[in-house]
Amino acid sequence: MESESEETVMDQRGEEVAGSSTAEDSATLESNVAVSSDELPAALEALLMVADQPLSPLALAQITGHPQPEVEAAVSKLRADYAGEANGPRRGFELREVGGGWRIYAAAQWDGLVRSMLHDDSPQRLSQQALETLSVVAYKQPVTRSQVSAVRAVNVDSVMRTLIARGLIDEHSNDPETGAIFYQTTPLLLEYLGIESLEELPPLSPLLSDGREGFGDVEA
């Protein structure tokens, strides 16, 4: 089997993916700044504008010192405002719920424009081989390295190590008989894809086999 080299992972804005703390980690942060109910929308907007990861309603509630239901209502109003649903103009950015939290992104309709500006400064993205490996894990998880290798017909050890180092996949469990490690995708992948759950992944083409036939026969 051929071996594949490590690649650099980039997000939709051309920034290098690196391991990051989860939104729940942010929940441990508490502010000493008093935020009134009238100031809450602006305070939430300021936090979401600078966040480098999705912030959960719990994290936002603890940081601002307001009840979670009040925070969720304020976030909902901000999302509607950005989308032009409050009799105002549609903004060039939007508030998305991804990976269990909220984060501000460039509006989908301007993705191409933003990419064109960042293109010249963007480091190398994932190779086709690495993307295929990540896709196998995403659609068939939990899955072992040998099972991924069997699907791709190449040695994926190097690429799997890269995906783990970049925080896109991690260990799920161990096979009780062989001890083989099963892998799964992480919330970070959902964040960079801009989706809430794996159920939002596009379906495999109905004209192609989903690869399940004989997959259970592959040794872990």
N, C-alpha and C positions, 0 to 999 in steps of 0.2 A: 504493500500500500504506500502511496505517496504521502509525504508529510506537508503540512501547510504552515506558513510562517505567521507570526503575530501581526495584528493590524491595529491601527488607531481607530477608536470608536468616536463618532461625532454625533451631536444632537441636532435637532432641526434648525438651530440657529448657527451651526458651525462651531460650536464649542466642544472641546474635548470632554468626553464622559469620564468622570472620576468617581470613586467611591464617595458616597455622601450619607449623612445621617438621615433617618426617616422623619416623616412629619411628626410622628409621636415623640421623637427626641426633642423637637422644638417645643413640645408641650411642657417641658420642664422649665422653660424660660418664663419668668414672671417679671413684669415691668413695675417700676416704682412710680411711673407717671400715671396720674389719675386721668381717666378718660370718661367724660360725661356721655350720656345717651345721645345728646345732640352731636357730639364729636365722634361718636363711634364709627359712622360710615367713612369719614375722612381718615380716621386712625387705621381702620381695616385696609383702606385703599393704600395707605403709605406702607403698611406691612407687606401686602401682597405685591406691591410694585418692586420691592427690593428682594423678595424671597427668591432664593436659588433652588427651591424645591417646593412641592405642594405643601400647604399648611392646612392641617385638619381643623374642623370646627372646634374641637377640644383645645388644640394649641392656641387658636385665636382667642378663645374664651379666657384661657388662663393668662395670656399675655395682656389682654385688655381689661381683665377683671370684670367682665360682663357674663351673664348667664348664656349658656350655649344656644338655647332657642333664640335669644335676642340677636346673637351673633349670626346665626344661620339666616334669620330674616333680613338682616342688614346686608349680608353677602348676596342673598337672592336679589335684593333691590339693586345692588351694584351691577350684578350680571345683566339684569334687565336694562339698566341705564346704558351700559356699554353696548348692548345689542340694539339700542334705539327703540326699545319697547316702552319708554316712558315719555313719549312725545318729544324726544330729543334726537339729535343726529346719531347715526351709527358710528361708533368709534373705530379707530384703526387697530384696536386691540380688543381682546375678549377675555372673560373670566371662565376658565374651564375647570371642571371637577375631574381630576385624574389621580390615580393611585391613592384614593382615600382622602384627598385634600383638594384645596383650591390654589390655582396659580394663574397669573396673567400671561397670556401669549399674544403674539401678533395675530390679528384676525386672519382666518383661513384664506380669505380672498386676496390677501396681500403676501402670502407665502412666497410666491414667485418673485415679487419685487424685493423682498427682504433677502432671499437667497442670492439674487443677482448682485446685491450690494456686498454680501459677505463672501461671495464665491472666490475671489482672488486671494483672500486671506485664510481660506479654510484649509486646514491640514487634511491629510488623506483619510477617507472614510473607510468603513469596513469593506473588505474585499468580497467578491461574489461568493467565494468559498465560505468565508466566515458568516455571511448573511444566510447562506443555505443551512449551515450548521445551527445557527440561532433559530431559524425557522423550524427545523426538525424538532428542536427542544420545545419551542413554543406550542407546536401543534400536537406533539405526542407525549408531553410531560405527564408524570415523571418518567425519565428515560435514562439509561446508562450510557456511558461512552461507547461501549461495544455495540449497543443498539443503534446509536447515531452513526457510528462507522459503517455498520451494515447497510443502513439506508443510503449513505453517501458513497459507499464503496471506496473510501479513502481513510487514512489515519487522521483522526481529528483531535488527537491529544493536545497539540500545540494551540489550536484554535480554541478548544474548550478552556485551556488555562487562561488564555487571553480574555475570553468572555467572563470567566470567574473574576479575574483581576479587575475588570472594568465594572463589576457589579451588576452585570446583565443576567447572569444565572448563578445559582448557588445549590448547595446540597439539599436534597429533600428527605431522603431516608436511605437505609441500607437493606439489601436483599438478605433475608434471614438465613438463607442457605449458602450463598456464595460470598456474601459480604460486599458485593458490588454496590457502588454508590449510585443512587438515582438523583438526577438533576432536574431543576425546575427554573423557570424564569422568575425574575424579581420585580417588585413594584417599580424599580427604576426603569425597567423596560417599558412599562405602561406609561410612565411619566414622559419618556422621550417619544413614544408613539402618540401621546396625547389622547389616550383612551382610559376608561375607568376599569375595564375588566377584559380578560382574554376572550370573552364571548363576543366582543366587538371586533375581533380579528376577522378579516374577510374570509369567506368560506373558500375551501379548495375548489378548483374547477370541477364541475360535475362530469366533465369529459375525461378527467384524469383519475386514475386510481388514487385513493387516499393513502396507499402504502400499508394499510393494516393487514392485508393478506400475507400470511407467513411471518408477520412481525413478532407474534408471540413465540415463534419457534427459535428466535435469535437468543443465544445464551447471554445472560446478563454479564 
